[in-house]
Amino acid sequence: MDFTMKIRQHIPDHAVTTVPALAFLVAVHFFLLRDDPAENGAEIGESAPIYYEHWQRINELDEFDVEGELQRLELDDAARDRRIRELLETEQYQRARTELLEVAAVAVLRDDQQRLGDTMLLLGEVAIYQQELAASEIYLQEALYLMMKQDNVTGTARCYQLLGKLNIRARELARHAANTYDELWMARNSMARGLYRGIGDSIRRVIDENLSIRRYGAAADAWEAMAALHDKVQDGYQAQLARIEAARLYASIGQMSQAQRLVDGLDRNLISGSDLAATRREIEDFFERHQQDMIKTSQARDYKMLYHHYLRRGQVERAWQFRIKSSETLAETSDRSLFQRQADVIAVLYNSNFAMHRARQYLDKAGSLYGDGGNDDLFEEIRQMEAEIY
Protein backbone atom coordinates (compact mmCIF):
# COMPACT_ATOMS: atom_id res chain seq x y z
CA MET A 1 0.00 0.00 0.00
CA ASP A 2 1.56 3.35 -1.09
CA PHE A 3 1.68 6.48 1.07
CA THR A 4 -1.48 7.98 -0.52
CA MET A 5 -3.54 4.89 0.26
CA LYS A 6 -2.24 4.82 3.84
CA ILE A 7 -3.40 8.42 4.32
CA ARG A 8 -6.74 7.76 2.58
CA GLN A 9 -7.71 4.98 4.98
CA HIS A 10 -7.74 7.50 7.85
CA ILE A 11 -10.00 9.98 6.04
CA PRO A 12 -13.77 9.43 6.46
CA ASP A 13 -15.69 8.96 3.23
CA HIS A 14 -17.88 12.03 3.74
CA ALA A 15 -14.78 14.26 3.93
CA VAL A 16 -13.79 13.32 0.40
CA THR A 17 -16.89 15.08 -0.96
CA THR A 18 -17.46 17.65 1.79
CA VAL A 19 -14.02 19.30 1.80
CA PRO A 20 -13.97 20.16 -1.94
CA ALA A 21 -17.50 21.52 -1.64
CA LEU A 22 -16.54 23.74 1.30
CA ALA A 23 -13.46 24.90 -0.56
CA PHE A 24 -15.65 25.92 -3.48
CA LEU A 25 -18.01 27.87 -1.19
CA VAL A 26 -15.09 29.68 0.43
CA ALA A 27 -13.79 30.63 -3.02
CA VAL A 28 -17.20 31.94 -4.04
CA HIS A 29 -17.51 34.00 -0.85
CA PHE A 30 -14.01 35.40 -1.40
CA PHE A 31 -14.91 36.41 -4.96
CA LEU A 32 -18.19 38.03 -3.96
CA LEU A 33 -16.74 39.87 -0.98
CA ARG A 34 -13.47 41.08 -2.48
CA ASP A 35 -12.74 44.81 -2.14
CA ASP A 36 -15.33 46.67 -4.17
CA PRO A 37 -14.06 49.74 -6.00
CA ALA A 38 -17.56 51.24 -5.85
CA GLU A 39 -18.19 54.34 -3.80
CA ASN A 40 -18.25 53.53 -0.10
CA GLY A 41 -20.64 56.27 0.95
CA ALA A 42 -22.72 56.21 4.12
CA GLU A 43 -26.09 55.76 2.42
CA ILE A 44 -28.25 53.12 4.08
CA GLY A 45 -31.61 53.74 2.40
CA GLU A 46 -34.77 54.53 4.36
CA SER A 47 -34.47 55.28 8.06
CA ALA A 48 -34.74 52.26 10.34
CA PRO A 49 -38.20 51.49 11.71
CA ILE A 50 -38.78 52.77 15.23
CA TYR A 51 -40.81 49.79 16.42
CA TYR A 52 -41.34 46.42 14.80
CA GLU A 53 -44.30 44.14 15.56
CA HIS A 54 -42.04 41.13 15.37
CA TRP A 55 -44.41 38.50 16.71
CA GLN A 56 -47.34 39.45 14.50
CA ARG A 57 -45.68 38.89 11.13
CA ILE A 58 -47.84 36.75 8.84
CA ASN A 59 -46.18 33.71 7.37
CA GLU A 60 -46.09 33.94 3.57
CA LEU A 61 -47.20 30.62 2.11
CA ASP A 62 -49.28 29.58 -0.83
CA GLU A 63 -52.97 30.19 -0.19
CA PHE A 64 -54.73 27.72 2.09
CA ASP A 65 -57.78 26.28 0.30
CA VAL A 66 -60.19 26.58 3.23
CA GLU A 67 -63.30 25.94 1.16
CA GLY A 68 -61.92 22.86 -0.55
CA GLU A 69 -60.55 21.31 2.63
CA LEU A 70 -63.78 21.73 4.60
CA GLN A 71 -65.86 20.40 1.71
CA ARG A 72 -63.65 17.33 1.72
CA LEU A 73 -64.21 16.93 5.47
CA GLU A 74 -68.02 17.28 5.12
CA LEU A 75 -68.81 18.26 8.71
CA ASP A 76 -72.38 17.66 9.84
CA ASP A 77 -72.12 20.43 12.47
CA ALA A 78 -72.78 23.79 10.78
CA ALA A 79 -71.72 25.86 13.79
CA ARG A 80 -68.40 24.04 14.14
CA ASP A 81 -67.84 24.20 10.39
CA ARG A 82 -68.32 27.97 10.54
CA ARG A 83 -65.92 28.34 13.49
CA ILE A 84 -63.19 26.28 11.84
CA ARG A 85 -63.64 28.18 8.60
CA GLU A 86 -63.25 31.54 10.38
CA LEU A 87 -60.19 30.35 12.32
CA LEU A 88 -58.46 29.09 9.18
CA GLU A 89 -59.30 32.22 7.19
CA THR A 90 -57.83 34.41 9.93
CA GLU A 91 -54.81 32.08 10.28
CA GLN A 92 -55.54 31.14 13.88
CA TYR A 93 -54.14 27.71 13.18
CA GLN A 94 -53.64 26.46 16.74
CA ARG A 95 -57.26 27.17 17.68
CA ALA A 96 -58.40 25.55 14.44
CA ARG A 97 -56.37 22.47 15.37
CA THR A 98 -58.18 22.28 18.72
CA GLU A 99 -61.56 22.38 16.98
CA LEU A 100 -60.47 19.70 14.53
CA LEU A 101 -59.22 17.49 17.38
CA GLU A 102 -62.69 17.71 18.90
CA VAL A 103 -64.11 16.55 15.56
CA ALA A 104 -61.60 13.69 15.56
CA ALA A 105 -62.54 12.72 19.14
CA VAL A 106 -66.21 12.42 18.15
CA ALA A 107 -65.21 10.27 15.16
CA VAL A 108 -63.16 8.01 17.47
CA LEU A 109 -66.09 7.48 19.83
CA ARG A 110 -68.41 6.73 16.89
CA ASP A 111 -65.80 4.48 15.30
CA ASP A 112 -66.08 6.60 12.14
CA GLN A 113 -62.74 5.69 10.58
CA GLN A 114 -63.34 7.68 7.41
CA ARG A 115 -64.15 10.92 9.25
CA LEU A 116 -61.21 10.33 11.59
CA GLY A 117 -58.78 9.82 8.72
CA ASP A 118 -60.01 12.91 6.85
CA THR A 119 -59.74 15.00 10.02
CA MET A 120 -56.19 13.85 10.74
CA LEU A 121 -55.30 14.72 7.15
CA LEU A 122 -56.59 18.26 7.59
CA LEU A 123 -54.84 18.54 10.96
CA GLY A 124 -51.58 17.62 9.25
CA GLU A 125 -52.05 20.26 6.57
CA VAL A 126 -52.96 22.95 9.10
CA ALA A 127 -49.79 22.14 11.09
CA ILE A 128 -47.71 22.57 7.92
CA TYR A 129 -49.04 26.10 7.53
CA GLN A 130 -48.30 26.73 11.20
CA GLN A 131 -44.70 25.54 10.57
CA GLU A 132 -45.21 22.86 13.22
CA LEU A 133 -43.66 20.21 11.00
CA ALA A 134 -43.05 17.58 13.69
CA ALA A 135 -46.71 17.71 14.77
CA SER A 136 -47.78 17.62 11.14
CA GLU A 137 -45.88 14.41 10.50
CA ILE A 138 -47.59 12.73 13.47
CA TYR A 139 -51.04 13.67 12.19
CA LEU A 140 -50.25 12.61 8.62
CA GLN A 141 -48.77 9.28 9.67
CA GLU A 142 -51.92 8.60 11.72
CA ALA A 143 -54.04 9.52 8.71
CA LEU A 144 -51.94 7.29 6.44
CA TYR A 145 -52.45 4.31 8.72
CA LEU A 146 -56.21 4.87 8.76
CA MET A 147 -56.44 5.32 4.99
CA MET A 148 -54.42 2.19 4.26
CA LYS A 149 -56.47 0.25 6.80
CA GLN A 150 -59.64 1.17 4.89
CA ASP A 151 -58.05 0.50 1.46
CA ASN A 152 -58.80 4.14 0.61
CA VAL A 153 -56.48 4.63 -2.36
CA THR A 154 -57.30 8.30 -2.93
CA GLY A 155 -56.92 9.10 0.76
CA THR A 156 -53.62 7.21 0.90
CA ALA A 157 -52.31 9.15 -2.08
CA ARG A 158 -53.39 12.40 -0.43
CA CYS A 159 -51.43 11.43 2.71
CA TYR A 160 -48.30 10.76 0.67
CA GLN A 161 -48.80 14.05 -1.16
CA LEU A 162 -49.01 16.05 2.08
CA LEU A 163 -46.02 14.20 3.54
CA GLY A 164 -44.15 15.26 0.43
CA LYS A 165 -45.36 18.82 0.90
CA LEU A 166 -44.21 18.74 4.53
CA ASN A 167 -40.68 17.77 3.52
CA ILE A 168 -40.60 20.34 0.72
CA ARG A 169 -41.55 22.93 3.32
CA ALA A 170 -38.79 21.71 5.65
CA ARG A 171 -36.25 22.12 2.86
CA GLU A 172 -37.65 25.57 2.01
CA LEU A 173 -37.38 26.78 5.60
CA ALA A 174 -33.81 25.51 5.82
CA ARG A 175 -32.91 27.27 2.59
CA HIS A 176 -34.39 30.55 3.82
CA ALA A 177 -32.49 30.22 7.10
CA ALA A 178 -29.23 29.64 5.21
CA ASN A 179 -29.86 32.58 2.89
CA THR A 180 -30.48 34.97 5.77
CA TYR A 181 -27.36 33.70 7.53
CA ASP A 182 -25.26 34.34 4.42
CA GLU A 183 -26.79 37.76 3.78
CA LEU A 184 -26.16 38.92 7.35
CA TRP A 185 -22.60 37.59 7.20
CA MET A 186 -21.97 39.53 3.98
CA ALA A 187 -23.52 42.68 5.46
CA ARG A 188 -21.21 42.50 8.46
CA ASN A 189 -18.24 41.84 6.19
CA SER A 190 -19.07 44.93 4.13
CA MET A 191 -19.41 47.05 7.27
CA ALA A 192 -16.03 45.85 8.50
CA ARG A 193 -14.50 47.13 5.24
CA GLY A 194 -16.30 50.46 5.39
CA LEU A 195 -18.85 49.70 2.66
CA TYR A 196 -22.26 50.86 3.91
CA ARG A 197 -24.32 51.45 0.79
CA GLY A 198 -27.49 49.32 0.73
CA ILE A 199 -26.56 47.47 3.93
CA GLY A 200 -29.56 48.83 5.85
CA ASP A 201 -31.99 47.40 3.31
CA SER A 202 -30.12 44.09 3.33
CA ILE A 203 -30.30 43.76 7.12
CA ARG A 204 -34.00 44.64 7.14
CA ARG A 205 -34.59 41.82 4.63
CA VAL A 206 -32.74 39.48 6.98
CA ILE A 207 -34.92 40.58 9.91
CA ASP A 208 -38.15 40.16 7.92
CA GLU A 209 -37.14 36.75 6.59
CA ASN A 210 -36.07 35.40 9.98
CA LEU A 211 -39.34 36.55 11.54
CA SER A 212 -41.36 34.89 8.78
CA ILE A 213 -39.65 31.54 9.46
CA ARG A 214 -39.89 31.99 13.25
CA ARG A 215 -36.14 32.31 13.88
CA TYR A 216 -36.53 34.98 16.54
CA GLY A 217 -33.02 34.73 17.95
CA ALA A 218 -31.53 35.23 14.48
CA ALA A 219 -33.79 38.25 13.96
CA ALA A 220 -32.57 39.74 17.25
CA ASP A 221 -28.97 39.18 16.12
CA ALA A 222 -29.76 41.03 12.89
CA TRP A 223 -31.17 43.95 14.90
CA GLU A 224 -27.81 44.13 16.67
CA ALA A 225 -26.12 44.27 13.27
CA MET A 226 -28.47 47.14 12.36
CA ALA A 227 -27.38 48.95 15.52
CA ALA A 228 -23.73 48.43 14.59
CA LEU A 229 -24.43 49.89 11.13
CA HIS A 230 -25.98 53.03 12.62
CA ASP A 231 -22.98 53.33 14.93
CA LYS A 232 -20.72 53.26 11.86
CA VAL A 233 -22.61 56.13 10.19
CA GLN A 234 -22.79 58.15 13.40
CA ASP A 235 -26.56 57.81 13.95
CA GLY A 236 -26.63 57.06 17.65
CA TYR A 237 -30.37 57.54 18.04
CA GLN A 238 -31.29 54.89 15.44
CA ALA A 239 -28.61 52.58 16.85
CA GLN A 240 -30.23 52.94 20.26
CA LEU A 241 -33.66 52.05 18.86
CA ALA A 242 -32.27 48.99 17.07
CA ARG A 243 -30.68 47.71 20.28
CA ILE A 244 -33.97 48.12 22.12
CA GLU A 245 -35.71 46.08 19.37
CA ALA A 246 -33.10 43.36 19.76
CA ALA A 247 -33.56 43.40 23.54
CA ARG A 248 -37.33 43.03 23.17
CA LEU A 249 -36.91 40.01 20.95
CA TYR A 250 -34.31 38.38 23.19
CA ALA A 251 -36.52 38.86 26.26
CA SER A 252 -39.57 37.48 24.45
CA ILE A 253 -37.77 34.18 23.77
CA GLY A 254 -36.26 33.90 27.25
CA GLN A 255 -32.71 35.10 26.57
CA MET A 256 -32.82 37.63 29.38
CA SER A 257 -29.05 37.92 29.80
CA GLN A 258 -28.76 39.11 26.20
CA ALA A 259 -31.62 41.57 26.68
CA GLN A 260 -30.11 42.98 29.87
CA ARG A 261 -26.71 43.31 28.21
CA LEU A 262 -28.22 45.50 25.52
CA VAL A 263 -30.30 47.61 27.90
CA ASP A 264 -27.35 48.11 30.27
CA GLY A 265 -25.27 49.29 27.31
CA LEU A 266 -27.69 52.01 26.18
CA ASP A 267 -26.21 55.51 25.91
CA ARG A 268 -27.57 57.50 28.85
CA ASN A 269 -27.11 60.70 26.84
CA LEU A 270 -29.69 59.51 24.30
CA ILE A 271 -32.37 58.18 26.64
CA SER A 272 -33.98 59.80 29.64
CA GLY A 273 -34.13 58.14 33.04
CA SER A 274 -37.90 57.67 32.77
CA ASP A 275 -37.65 56.16 29.26
CA LEU A 276 -34.89 53.81 30.41
CA ALA A 277 -37.02 52.68 33.36
CA ALA A 278 -39.98 52.13 31.03
CA THR A 279 -37.79 50.10 28.67
CA ARG A 280 -36.57 47.92 31.53
CA ARG A 281 -40.18 47.29 32.64
CA GLU A 282 -41.14 46.40 29.09
CA ILE A 283 -38.27 43.93 28.83
CA GLU A 284 -39.30 42.37 32.15
CA ASP A 285 -42.90 42.08 30.88
CA PHE A 286 -41.76 40.29 27.73
CA PHE A 287 -39.71 37.88 29.80
CA GLU A 288 -42.56 37.25 32.23
CA ARG A 289 -44.87 36.45 29.31
CA HIS A 290 -42.24 34.04 28.06
CA GLN A 291 -42.15 32.31 31.44
CA GLN A 292 -45.93 32.00 31.45
CA ASP A 293 -45.76 30.50 27.97
CA MET A 294 -43.20 27.98 29.18
CA ILE A 295 -45.49 26.94 32.05
CA LYS A 296 -48.35 26.40 29.60
CA THR A 297 -46.09 24.53 27.20
CA SER A 298 -45.02 22.24 30.03
CA GLN A 299 -48.65 21.65 30.99
CA ALA A 300 -49.50 20.82 27.37
CA ARG A 301 -46.66 18.29 27.33
CA ASP A 302 -48.00 16.67 30.50
CA TYR A 303 -51.49 16.44 28.97
CA LYS A 304 -50.01 14.77 25.90
CA MET A 305 -48.27 12.20 28.12
CA LEU A 306 -51.59 11.51 29.86
CA TYR A 307 -53.17 11.03 26.42
CA HIS A 308 -50.66 8.29 25.62
CA HIS A 309 -51.03 6.80 29.12
CA TYR A 310 -54.81 6.41 28.89
CA LEU A 311 -54.65 5.30 25.27
CA ARG A 312 -52.38 2.40 26.28
CA ARG A 313 -54.87 1.47 29.01
CA GLY A 314 -57.69 1.38 26.49
CA GLN A 315 -59.51 4.40 27.96
CA VAL A 316 -59.91 6.08 24.58
CA GLU A 317 -62.44 8.75 25.54
CA ARG A 318 -60.38 9.84 28.53
CA ALA A 319 -57.23 9.84 26.40
CA TRP A 320 -58.72 12.14 23.76
CA GLN A 321 -59.91 14.57 26.43
CA PHE A 322 -56.28 15.08 27.39
CA ARG A 323 -55.19 15.38 23.76
CA ILE A 324 -57.71 18.17 23.25
CA LYS A 325 -56.69 19.78 26.55
CA SER A 326 -53.08 19.80 25.38
CA SER A 327 -54.04 21.61 22.19
CA GLU A 328 -56.21 24.11 24.07
CA THR A 329 -53.31 24.94 26.38
CA LEU A 330 -50.90 25.49 23.49
CA ALA A 331 -53.44 27.77 21.82
CA GLU A 332 -53.02 30.14 24.78
CA THR A 333 -49.29 30.56 24.12
CA SER A 334 -47.45 32.63 21.54
CA ASP A 335 -45.51 31.47 18.50
CA ARG A 336 -42.35 32.45 20.30
CA SER A 337 -42.85 29.65 22.84
CA LEU A 338 -43.08 27.05 20.06
CA PHE A 339 -39.99 28.29 18.23
CA GLN A 340 -37.81 29.65 21.03
CA ARG A 341 -35.01 27.15 20.45
CA GLN A 342 -33.97 26.11 16.96
CA ALA A 343 -30.97 24.25 15.61
CA ASP A 344 -27.97 26.01 14.11
CA VAL A 345 -28.29 26.92 10.42
CA ILE A 346 -25.68 24.37 9.33
CA ALA A 347 -27.52 21.55 11.13
CA VAL A 348 -30.88 22.67 9.71
CA LEU A 349 -29.49 22.81 6.17
CA TYR A 350 -27.77 19.44 6.53
CA ASN A 351 -30.93 17.74 7.77
CA SER A 352 -32.91 19.30 4.93
CA ASN A 353 -30.96 17.12 2.49
CA PHE A 354 -32.80 14.14 3.94
CA ALA A 355 -36.07 16.06 3.64
CA MET A 356 -35.47 16.34 -0.11
CA HIS A 357 -35.01 12.59 -0.35
CA ARG A 358 -38.17 11.90 1.69
CA ALA A 359 -40.16 14.39 -0.38
CA ARG A 360 -39.25 12.54 -3.59
CA GLN A 361 -40.17 9.19 -2.07
CA TYR A 362 -43.57 10.36 -0.83
CA LEU A 363 -44.44 12.19 -4.04
CA ASP A 364 -43.42 9.18 -6.13
CA LYS A 365 -45.84 7.03 -4.13
CA ALA A 366 -48.61 9.62 -4.43
CA GLY A 367 -48.00 10.00 -8.17
CA SER A 368 -48.14 6.25 -8.72
CA LEU A 369 -51.46 5.96 -6.90
CA TYR A 370 -52.98 8.95 -8.71
CA GLY A 371 -51.69 7.67 -12.04
CA ASP A 372 -53.04 4.15 -11.51
CA GLY A 373 -56.40 5.62 -10.51
CA GLY A 374 -56.64 7.80 -13.60
CA ASN A 375 -56.54 11.06 -11.62
CA ASP A 376 -54.69 13.02 -14.29
CA ASP A 377 -55.13 16.44 -12.66
CA LEU A 378 -53.77 15.24 -9.34
CA PHE A 379 -50.96 13.37 -11.10
CA GLU A 380 -49.95 16.62 -12.83
CA GLU A 381 -50.09 18.40 -9.47
CA ILE A 382 -47.58 15.90 -8.11
CA ARG A 383 -45.27 16.54 -11.07
CA GLN A 384 -45.42 20.26 -10.34
CA MET A 385 -44.64 19.66 -6.66
CA GLU A 386 -41.61 17.54 -7.61
CA ALA A 387 -40.22 20.54 -9.47
CA GLU A 388 -40.16 22.44 -6.14
CA ILE A 389 -37.71 19.98 -4.55
CA TYR A 390 -34.24 21.47 -4.40
Buried (B, 14 or more C-beta within 10 A) or exposed (E): EEEEEEEEEEEEEEEEEEEEEEEEEEEEBEEEBEEEEEEBEEEBEEEBBEEBEBBEBEBEBEEBEBEEBBEEBEBEEEEBBEBBBEBBEEEBBBBBBBBBBBBBBBBBEEEBBBBBBBBBBBBBBBBBBBBBBEBBBBBBBBBBBBBBEBEBBEBBBBBBBBBBBBBBBBBBBBBBBBBBBBBBBBBBEBBEEEBBBEBBBBBBBBBBBBBBBBBBBBBBBBBBBBBBBBBBBEBBBBBBBBBBBBBBBBBBBBBBEBBBBBBEEBEEEEBEEEEBEEBBEBBBEBBEBBEBBBEBBEBBEBBBEBBEEBBEEEEBEBBBBBBBBBBBBBBBBBBBBBBBEBEEBEEBBEEBEEBBEBBBBBBBBBBBBBBEEEBEEBBEBBEEBBEBBE
